[in-house]
Amino acid sequence: MKLTATECKNAKPKEKAYKLADGGGMFLLIQPNGARYWRMKYRYAGKEKLLALGVFPEVTLSEARQKRDAARKLLDAGEDPSATRREQKRQDLARTEQTFERIAREWHKKGSADWSAGYAAKIMDSLEQNVFPSIGRRPIDEISAKEMLDLLTKIEARGALEIASRVKQRCSAVFDYAITKLLTRYNPTHPLRGSFAAPKNKNYARLSIAEMPEFMRKLAEYDGRKVTALAIRFMAYTFVRTGELRGAEWNEIDFEGALWRIPAERMKMKEQHLVPLSSQAIAILRELKTFTGDGRLVFPGDRNANKPMSENTVLYAIYRMGYRTRMTGHGFRGIASTALNEMGYRPDVIERQLAHSERDGVRAAYNHAQYLPERITMMQHWADYLDAIAAGNKVIAGKFGQAA
């Protein structure tokens, strides 16, 4: 006779464990402590085995029968239900361990061998800031196109079109890598092609030189994190790339020689770069020493002193000053380039200071010191010029830019 749900519910514990059979090898095992377990007895390869089907009443009689029938089908197909279950558990565990973050870090580690340290840090920072909080813990083969759409839409809603585009590219590369490792069969970024507007401007947003006096005055009144304000001012004086600024280390700074030596591995063109430091830039660094001088990095992150500040820190601070979509950290390079050309400095000198090197293998080793005396003069003049216009002085356009 088959069991009924009522019989299962009313089964009382006895001094010793006992069974209530349901047929097909399945039975309900009632323990002396009242616990009730579904079990199935079967034979495989001449050996008697026992398969656990769950705990009553969490697993109902009907559900236990479904599990028994499924196990019987495996036996009919020549498979051992217990071995099949163990393999399924192994696969499930492996899938939960193959999270997006773990695979992304593995992809990043392999790719870092061909990237500059600054570029590698920038990629990981963008993933840690924009991706891992949302899908980092998700098994990579379970992430859907809808999840990726929601993630990228949130970034786009901030007005960060360039970041959204780069994040999509990097996530796509991680999914493609996972496919080659047979960890997933599907790249959920592929259906999103054309779903996001490309950044309208190929050039980074920047102010005109006429808008810089007001910007510098607002920067002087900035009420956010002090290190961030100093970073923006330092970038204005030196017009280095954001990644070069973020990765700056104290051992690269020569205070006596007023020179910042950026190693080749942190430069976009993979060449050492020299940045002459104006008296204003040196003063900023000495002030920064009181905040970050105990660590390795000149501009560490707010939460982790061993990691550079986020690539978004400067951008969001500029937004906070009221310049959303009008100015970026990279914009200082365009402003300086335009203004210094108008002041009469030689284009070759300006381009060398911008680290726009020609890819000439013979000259590459010597480019970092090219035109250095002129660059030292130019960088001091540029800092004096910014201070002068911030103070409200009218400055005569020209190489020597004296206050009127």
LINTASUL-V954278 format. One record per run of one state. SS is the DSSP state (H for helix, E for strand, L for the rest). FROM is the first residue (numbers start at 1). TO is the last residue. If there is no record, write none. Layout:
ss->[SS & SS]
from->[FROM & FROM]
to->[TO & TO]
This chain:
ss->[L & H & L & E & L & E & L & E & L & E & L & H & L & H & L & E & H & L & H & L & H & L & E & H & L & H & L & H & L & H & L & H & L & H & L & H & L & E & H & E & L & E & L & H & L & E & L & H & L & E & L & E & L & E & L & H & L & H & L & H & L & H & L & H & L & E & L & E & L]
from->[1 & 5 & 11 & 18 & 24 & 26 & 31 & 36 & 45 & 47 & 57 & 61 & 77 & 81 & 98 & 99 & 100 & 115 & 117 & 131 & 132 & 136 & 139 & 140 & 143 & 145 & 158 & 161 & 181 & 190 & 193 & 209 & 221 & 226 & 239 & 242 & 247 & 249 & 250 & 253 & 255 & 259 & 263 & 264 & 267 & 273 & 277 & 279 & 293 & 297 & 298 & 300 & 301 & 308 & 309 & 313 & 324 & 331 & 343 & 347 & 354 & 367 & 370 & 372 & 391 & 395 & 396 & 403 & 404]
to->[4 & 10 & 17 & 23 & 25 & 30 & 35 & 44 & 46 & 56 & 60 & 76 & 80 & 97 & 98 & 99 & 114 & 116 & 130 & 131 & 135 & 138 & 139 & 142 & 144 & 157 & 160 & 180 & 189 & 192 & 208 & 220 & 225 & 238 & 241 & 246 & 248 & 249 & 252 & 254 & 258 & 262 & 263 & 266 & 272 & 276 & 278 & 292 & 296 & 297 & 299 & 300 & 307 & 308 & 312 & 323 & 330 & 342 & 346 & 353 & 366 & 369 & 371 & 390 & 394 & 395 & 402 & 403 & 404]
